[in-house]
Amino acid sequence: MTIGASILIGAIGAILRYAVADQVDNVDLRMVGLILMIAAAVGLVIGLIQMATRRRVVTEVREAPPRAY
């Protein structure tokens, strides 16, 4: 999960947890929001770890010496 996706899922979870007052039969929206926020936090940590441990590739370009005719 990318960092942007984690932030988006966390924002949706926070909205469901704290801002939605509607009721849905057999679904606790506050719990769904909490689960989404936890998943976003885990995804954010994993994304940051992957970004920190990613290998940096350095490409070196060598030019051939000029030809003598």
Stockholm file with secondary structure:
# STOCKHOLM 1.0

chainA/1-69         MTIGASILIGAIGAILRYAVADQVDNVDLRMVGLILMIAAAVGLVIGLIQMATRRRVVTEVREAPPRAY
#=GR chainA/1-69 SS CCHHHHHHHHHHHHHHHHTCCCCBTTBCHHHHHHHHHHHHHHHHHHHHHHHHHCCCCCCCCCCCCCCCC
#=GC SS_cons        CCHHHHHHHHHHHHHHHHTCCCCBTTBCHHHHHHHHHHHHHHHHHHHHHHHHHCCCCCCCCCCCCCCCC
//
